[in-house]
């Protein structure tokens, strides 16, 4: 067995371990954690915080947030999933019978997790945006992104590596878009 096969085997075993630890309470909680519409009140709260701290310049923050979600979603779906072609666990015939699928399986391929990429991109951007303005904001927002990402493993639709690489991709995009935002913002101020 080669190095890559060993990594895949560890990833699969870790996935099966996490996915097997389910209860009706966590099934309910994790199902809704993965539902993008369930987080609309939180997104509205982020918009409120942004308006409160940045006033009329909220439009630039919202433009940057839109850009980072577009980038993270499109890159994770089109660049990664369509090129790596790694089956989601729930579509993997070798382990399909062992999976506790909590909700819809989703598309055929899962590397990388778009949920992880999107939430970590937003978390990185907002963390840098509010770093000096709101104490512990970074801790809370990264806990939220981790919770959403973990739900994807629990629900049976992503391997841990899908989530980990998606999170890294998202953080890179969030940092890059924040630098773009900061550059534009500084030009507008001066």
Backbone as numpy.savetxt, mean C-alpha at the origin, in Angstrom:
# Nx Ny Nz CAx CAy CAz Cx Cy Cz
17.75 -26.92 -4.90 16.90 -25.74 -4.90 17.79 -24.49 -4.90
17.54 -23.57 -5.84 18.33 -22.36 -5.95 17.89 -21.31 -4.94
18.63 -20.21 -4.93 18.37 -19.12 -3.99 16.98 -18.53 -4.17
16.60 -18.26 -5.42 15.28 -17.67 -5.70 14.17 -18.63 -5.27
14.36 -19.91 -5.56 13.35 -20.90 -5.14 13.24 -20.98 -3.62
14.37 -20.83 -2.92 14.34 -20.83 -1.46 13.56 -19.63 -0.93
13.79 -18.47 -1.55 13.06 -17.25 -1.15 11.57 -17.44 -1.39
11.21 -17.97 -2.55 9.80 -18.20 -2.86 9.17 -19.17 -1.88
9.92 -20.21 -1.50 9.41 -21.21 -0.56 9.17 -20.57 0.82
10.13 -19.77 1.28 9.97 -19.07 2.57 8.76 -18.12 2.50
8.64 -17.42 1.39 7.52 -16.49 1.20 6.19 -17.23 1.25
6.12 -18.37 0.59 4.89 -19.17 0.58 4.57 -19.70 1.96
5.58 -20.20 2.67 5.35 -20.74 4.01 4.89 -19.64 4.98
5.50 -18.47 4.88 5.10 -17.34 5.73 3.67 -16.91 5.39
3.36 -16.87 4.10 1.99 -16.54 3.69 0.99 -17.53 4.29
1.26 -18.83 4.14 0.33 -19.85 4.63 0.16 -19.77 6.15
1.24 -19.46 6.85 1.16 -19.32 8.31 0.25 -18.15 8.68
0.50 -16.98 8.09 -0.30 -15.78 8.40 -1.76 -15.99 7.99
-1.96 -16.52 6.80 -3.31 -16.70 6.26 -4.12 -17.74 7.04
-3.45 -18.67 7.69 -4.17 -19.72 8.43 -4.68 -19.24 9.78
-4.21 -18.11 10.26 -4.59 -17.60 11.58 -5.77 -16.65 11.44
-6.94 -17.22 11.20 -8.11 -16.37 10.98 -9.22 -16.65 11.99
-9.98 -15.59 12.26 -11.16 -15.67 13.13 -12.26 -14.86 12.47
-13.48 -15.01 12.92 -14.57 -14.26 12.32 -14.40 -12.75 12.56
-13.87 -12.36 13.74 -13.65 -10.95 14.02 -12.62 -10.37 13.04
-11.49 -11.05 12.90 -10.45 -10.54 12.00 -10.85 -10.66 10.53
-11.66 -11.65 10.19 -12.18 -11.72 8.81 -12.94 -10.44 8.48
-13.79 -10.01 9.39 -14.56 -8.79 9.20 -13.64 -7.58 9.12
-12.74 -7.45 10.09 -11.83 -6.31 10.17 -10.92 -6.22 8.95
-10.32 -7.32 8.56 -9.36 -7.31 7.45 -10.06 -7.15 6.10
-11.27 -7.65 6.00 -12.03 -7.43 4.76 -12.20 -5.93 4.52
-12.62 -5.22 5.58 -12.85 -3.79 5.44 -11.55 -2.99 5.37
-10.48 -3.50 5.95 -9.18 -2.83 5.85 -8.70 -2.79 4.41
-9.07 -3.79 3.63 -8.67 -3.86 2.22 -9.61 -3.09 1.29
-10.74 -2.65 1.81 -11.72 -1.95 0.99 -11.34 -0.47 0.88
-11.00 -0.03 -0.32 -10.52 1.36 -0.49 -11.59 2.39 -0.14
-12.85 2.05 -0.28 -13.91 3.00 0.03 -14.12 3.17 1.54
-13.71 2.18 2.31 -13.84 2.28 3.77 -12.95 3.37 4.34
-11.92 3.77 3.59 -10.96 4.75 4.08 -11.29 6.18 3.65
-12.40 6.39 2.97 -12.75 7.75 2.53 -12.81 8.74 3.70
-13.38 8.39 4.85 -13.35 9.36 5.96 -11.92 9.73 6.39
-11.01 8.78 6.35 -9.62 9.08 6.70 -9.00 10.01 5.66
-9.27 9.78 4.38 -8.75 10.66 3.33 -9.30 12.08 3.48
-10.57 12.18 3.86 -11.16 13.50 4.10 -10.50 14.19 5.30
-10.16 13.39 6.30 -9.44 13.93 7.45 -8.06 14.44 7.04
-7.37 13.69 6.17 -6.07 14.16 5.66 -6.24 15.47 4.90
-7.31 15.58 4.11 -7.57 16.82 3.37 -7.82 17.98 4.34
-8.57 17.71 5.40 -8.82 18.73 6.42 -7.51 19.19 7.06
-6.66 18.24 7.46 -5.37 18.59 8.06 -4.53 19.43 7.10
-4.57 19.05 5.85 -3.80 19.78 4.84 -4.32 21.21 4.71
-5.61 21.37 4.64 -6.19 22.72 4.55 -5.86 23.54 5.79
-5.95 22.90 6.94 -5.68 23.59 8.20 -4.24 24.09 8.27
-3.30 23.32 7.73 -1.89 23.67 7.83 -1.37 24.45 6.61
-2.03 24.29 5.46 -1.49 24.90 4.24 -2.46 25.87 3.56
-3.68 25.95 4.05 -4.65 26.91 3.52 -4.89 26.76 2.03
-4.77 27.87 1.32 -5.08 27.88 -0.12 -4.11 27.02 -0.94
-2.95 26.73 -0.39 -1.99 25.89 -1.13 -2.36 24.41 -1.09
-3.54 24.10 -0.57 -4.01 22.71 -0.53 -4.06 22.12 -1.94
-4.32 22.95 -2.94 -4.45 22.46 -4.31 -3.15 21.79 -4.78
-2.00 22.33 -4.36 -0.73 21.75 -4.76 -0.50 20.40 -4.07
-0.88 20.32 -2.80 -0.76 19.06 -2.06 -1.68 18.01 -2.68
-2.91 18.41 -3.00 -3.85 17.46 -3.61 -3.37 17.01 -4.99
-2.79 17.92 -5.75 -2.22 17.56 -7.05 -1.08 16.55 -6.89
-0.22 16.79 -5.90 0.89 15.86 -5.64 0.35 14.51 -5.19
-0.67 14.50 -4.33 -1.25 13.23 -3.86 -1.87 12.46 -5.02
-2.56 13.17 -5.90 -3.14 12.53 -7.08 -2.04 11.94 -7.96
-0.97 12.68 -8.15 0.15 12.20 -8.96 0.78 10.96 -8.35
0.99 10.95 -7.04 1.65 9.79 -6.45 0.77 8.55 -6.47
-0.53 8.71 -6.28 -1.42 7.55 -6.36 -1.48 7.03 -7.80
-1.54 7.93 -8.76 -1.52 7.53 -10.17 -0.24 6.76 -10.50
0.90 7.30 -10.08 2.18 6.64 -10.35 2.28 5.28 -9.66
1.97 5.24 -8.37 2.12 3.97 -7.65 1.15 2.91 -8.16
-0.06 3.32 -8.47 -1.05 2.36 -8.96 -0.68 1.84 -10.35
-0.30 2.74 -11.23 0.02 2.33 -12.61 1.31 1.52 -12.67
2.33 1.95 -11.92 3.59 1.20 -11.93 3.41 -0.19 -11.33
2.69 -0.28 -10.22 2.50 -1.60 -9.59 1.68 -2.52 -10.47
0.69 -1.96 -11.16 -0.16 -2.80 -12.02 0.47 -3.11 -13.37
0.98 -2.11 -14.04 1.43 -2.32 -15.42 2.90 -2.68 -15.54
3.75 -2.06 -14.75 5.17 -2.37 -14.86 5.50 -3.69 -14.17
5.00 -3.87 -12.96 5.37 -5.06 -12.20 4.49 -6.27 -12.52
3.19 -6.17 -12.27 2.31 -7.33 -12.42 2.33 -7.90 -13.84
2.35 -7.02 -14.82 2.32 -7.48 -16.22 3.66 -7.99 -16.72
4.73 -7.77 -15.97 6.04 -8.27 -16.38 6.51 -9.45 -15.54
6.23 -9.46 -14.26 6.67 -10.57 -13.41 5.73 -11.77 -13.48
4.46 -11.52 -13.73 3.46 -12.58 -13.91 3.46 -13.62 -12.79
3.59 -13.15 -11.56 3.54 -14.06 -10.41 2.10 -14.19 -9.96
1.61 -15.42 -9.97 0.22 -15.65 -9.58 -0.02 -15.20 -8.14
-1.20 -14.64 -7.92 -1.63 -14.38 -6.55 -1.76 -15.74 -5.86
-1.61 -15.78 -4.54 -1.76 -17.07 -3.85 -3.11 -17.73 -4.14
-4.16 -16.94 -4.22 -5.50 -17.48 -4.45 -5.68 -18.01 -5.87
-4.75 -17.71 -6.77 -4.78 -18.26 -8.13 -3.71 -19.33 -8.34
-2.90 -19.58 -7.31 -1.84 -20.57 -7.40 -2.44 -21.96 -7.13
-2.52 -22.77 -8.15 -3.17 -24.08 -8.03 -2.47 -25.01 -7.03
-1.19 -24.78 -6.77 -0.44 -25.64 -5.85 -0.85 -25.44 -4.39
-1.32 -24.25 -4.05 -1.69 -23.99 -2.64 -3.13 -23.51 -2.49
-3.84 -23.42 -3.57 -5.20 -22.85 -3.56 -6.11 -23.50 -2.51
-6.00 -24.81 -2.36 -6.88 -25.53 -1.42 -6.55 -25.21 0.04
-5.36 -24.70 0.32 -4.94 -24.41 1.69 -5.26 -22.99 2.12
-5.75 -22.17 1.19 -5.92 -20.75 1.45 -7.30 -20.44 2.02
-7.28 -19.56 3.00 -8.53 -18.98 3.52 -8.72 -17.66 2.78
-9.55 -17.68 1.75 -9.81 -16.48 0.95 -10.91 -15.69 1.62
-10.58 -14.48 2.00 -11.51 -13.60 2.71 -11.91 -12.46 1.78
-12.87 -12.72 0.91 -13.30 -11.74 -0.09 -12.93 -12.18 -1.48
-12.82 -11.22 -2.37 -12.53 -11.48 -3.78 -11.04 -11.69 -4.00
-10.69 -12.60 -4.90 -9.29 -12.89 -5.17 -8.59 -11.77 -5.94
-9.28 -11.08 -6.79 -8.66 -10.03 -7.59 -8.08 -10.57 -8.88
-7.24 -9.77 -9.50 -6.64 -10.16 -10.78 -5.74 -11.38 -10.65
-5.29 -11.86 -11.77 -4.49 -13.09 -11.81 -3.14 -12.92 -11.12
-2.49 -11.80 -11.35 -1.12 -11.62 -10.86 -1.06 -10.65 -9.68
-0.09 -10.88 -8.78 -0.06 -10.09 -7.56 1.25 -9.43 -7.19
2.30 -9.59 -7.98 3.58 -8.96 -7.62 3.76 -7.69 -8.43
3.61 -6.57 -7.79 3.59 -6.20 -6.39 2.18 -5.79 -5.98
1.97 -5.69 -4.68 0.68 -5.28 -4.16 0.43 -3.80 -4.42
-0.62 -3.51 -5.16 -0.99 -2.10 -5.41 -1.49 -1.43 -4.15
-2.19 -2.18 -3.29 -2.63 -1.61 -2.01 -1.42 -1.13 -1.21
-0.40 -1.97 -1.14 0.81 -1.60 -0.38 1.50 -0.41 -1.04
1.64 -0.45 -2.35 2.31 0.65 -3.06 1.56 1.96 -2.85
0.25 1.94 -2.99 -0.55 3.16 -2.85 -0.53 3.71 -1.43
-0.75 2.84 -0.44 -0.82 3.33 0.93 0.55 3.81 1.43
1.60 3.10 1.06 2.93 3.53 1.50 3.41 4.77 0.75
3.00 4.94 -0.48 3.32 6.19 -1.21 2.66 7.36 -0.51
1.39 7.23 -0.18 0.68 8.29 0.53 1.26 8.52 1.92
1.59 7.43 2.61 2.17 7.55 3.95 3.50 8.29 3.92
4.36 7.95 2.98 5.66 8.62 2.89 5.49 10.11 2.58
4.63 10.40 1.62 4.40 11.79 1.24 3.86 12.60 2.42
2.80 12.10 3.05 2.18 12.84 4.16 3.09 12.90 5.39
3.86 11.87 5.61 4.81 11.88 6.71 5.80 13.01 6.53
6.34 13.15 5.33 7.29 14.22 5.07 6.61 15.59 5.09
5.35 15.63 4.65 4.62 16.89 4.62 4.35 17.42 6.04
3.96 16.53 6.95 3.58 16.92 8.31 4.66 16.64 9.35
5.84 16.29 8.90 6.92 15.87 9.79 7.13 16.82 10.97
7.21 18.09 10.73 7.48 19.06 11.80 6.21 19.70 12.34
5.08 19.36 11.79 3.84 20.04 12.16 2.98 19.24 13.14
2.98 17.90 12.99 2.12 17.06 13.83 2.98 15.96 14.46
3.07 16.01 15.78 3.89 15.04 16.51 3.35 13.61 16.30
4.24 12.70 16.03 3.95 11.27 15.85 3.09 10.95 14.63
2.85 11.92 13.77 2.02 11.66 12.59 2.62 10.54 11.74
3.92 10.56 11.56 4.60 9.54 10.75 4.39 8.14 11.29
4.46 8.00 12.60 4.26 6.69 13.23 2.87 6.17 12.92
1.87 7.03 13.11 0.47 6.61 12.91 0.17 6.29 11.45
0.69 7.10 10.56 0.34 6.86 9.16 1.04 5.62 8.61
2.24 5.34 9.09 2.90 4.11 8.65 2.27 2.88 9.30
1.72 3.04 10.50 0.96 1.94 11.11 -0.28 1.65 10.26
-0.94 2.70 9.80 -2.12 2.52 8.94 -1.74 1.80 7.64
-0.68 2.26 6.98 -0.25 1.63 5.72 0.13 0.17 5.95
0.77 -0.13 7.06 1.15 -1.52 7.38 -0.08 -2.37 7.63
-1.07 -1.81 8.32 -2.32 -2.52 8.60 -3.04 -2.87 7.31
-3.19 -1.91 6.41 -3.85 -2.16 5.12 -3.07 -3.22 4.34
-1.77 -3.10 4.32 -0.93 -4.04 3.56 -0.99 -5.44 4.15
-0.96 -5.53 5.48 -1.06 -6.84 6.14 -2.39 -7.51 5.81
-3.44 -6.72 5.69 -4.76 -7.29 5.39 -4.76 -8.04 4.06
-3.89 -7.65 3.15 -3.81 -8.30 1.84 -3.27 -9.72 1.97
-2.36 -9.93 2.91 -1.84 -11.28 3.17 -2.91 -12.08 3.90
-3.46 -11.50 4.93 -4.50 -12.16 5.73 -5.66 -12.61 4.83
-6.06 -11.74 3.91 -7.21 -12.04 3.04 -6.90 -13.07 1.97
-5.65 -13.44 1.80 -5.29 -14.52 0.87 -4.99 -14.07 -0.54
-4.74 -12.77 -0.75 -4.57 -12.28 -2.12 -3.14 -11.85 -2.45
-2.25 -11.80 -1.45 -0.85 -11.43 -1.70 0.09 -12.20 -0.79
1.25 -12.50 -1.34 2.35 -13.05 -0.55 3.02 -11.91 0.22
3.74 -12.22 1.31 4.46 -11.17 2.03 5.44 -10.40 1.14
6.12 -11.07 0.21 7.06 -10.37 -0.68 6.33 -9.38 -1.59
5.12 -9.71 -2.03 4.32 -8.78 -2.85 4.10 -7.48 -2.08
3.78 -7.64 -0.80 3.49 -6.49 0.05 4.76 -5.71 0.37
5.84 -6.43 0.71 7.09 -5.75 1.08 7.65 -4.94 -0.09
7.68 -5.53 -1.28 8.21 -4.81 -2.44 7.26 -3.69 -2.85
5.96 -3.92 -2.72 4.98 -2.86 -2.99 5.18 -1.68 -2.04
5.45 -1.98 -0.77 5.69 -0.91 0.22 6.95 -0.13 -0.14
8.01 -0.82 -0.52 9.25 -0.13 -0.92 9.03 0.74 -2.15
8.33 0.19 -3.14 8.01 0.97 -4.33 7.22 2.22 -3.95
6.21 2.04 -3.12 5.39 3.17 -2.70 6.18 4.22 -1.96
7.06 3.81 -1.06 7.85 4.79 -0.31 8.78 5.57 -1.22
9.36 4.89 -2.21 10.22 5.60 -3.17 9.41 6.63 -3.96
8.23 6.23 -4.42 7.38 7.16 -5.17 6.94 8.32 -4.29
6.54 8.02 -3.06 6.13 9.07 -2.13 7.24 10.08 -1.88
8.48 9.59 -1.72 9.62 10.49 -1.49 9.91 11.33 -2.73
9.86 10.70 -3.90 10.12 11.44 -5.14 9.07 12.51 -5.39
7.81 12.17 -5.19 6.74 13.14 -5.42 6.82 14.26 -4.37
7.20 13.93 -3.14 7.36 14.98 -2.14 8.46 15.96 -2.55
9.57 15.43 -3.06 10.65 16.31 -3.52 10.17 17.21 -4.66
9.38 16.67 -5.58 8.79 17.47 -6.66 7.88 18.56 -6.08
7.02 18.14 -5.14 6.11 19.09 -4.48 6.89 20.21 -3.80
7.92 19.85 -3.06 8.71 20.83 -2.32 9.40 21.81 -3.27
9.88 21.29 -4.38 10.52 22.13 -5.40 9.54 23.16 -5.96
8.36 22.69 -6.35 7.32 23.58 -6.89 6.87 24.59 -5.83
6.64 24.11 -4.62 6.19 24.97 -3.52 7.22 26.06 -3.24
8.50 25.70 -3.19 9.55 26.70 -2.92 9.62 27.74 -4.02
9.42 27.36 -5.26 9.41 28.33 -6.37 8.24 29.29 -6.27
7.10 28.77 -5.81 5.91 29.63 -5.69 6.08 30.63 -4.55
6.76 30.22 -3.49 6.92 31.09 -2.33 7.93 32.21 -2.63
9.01 31.87 -3.36 10.05 32.88 -3.60 9.76 33.79 -4.76
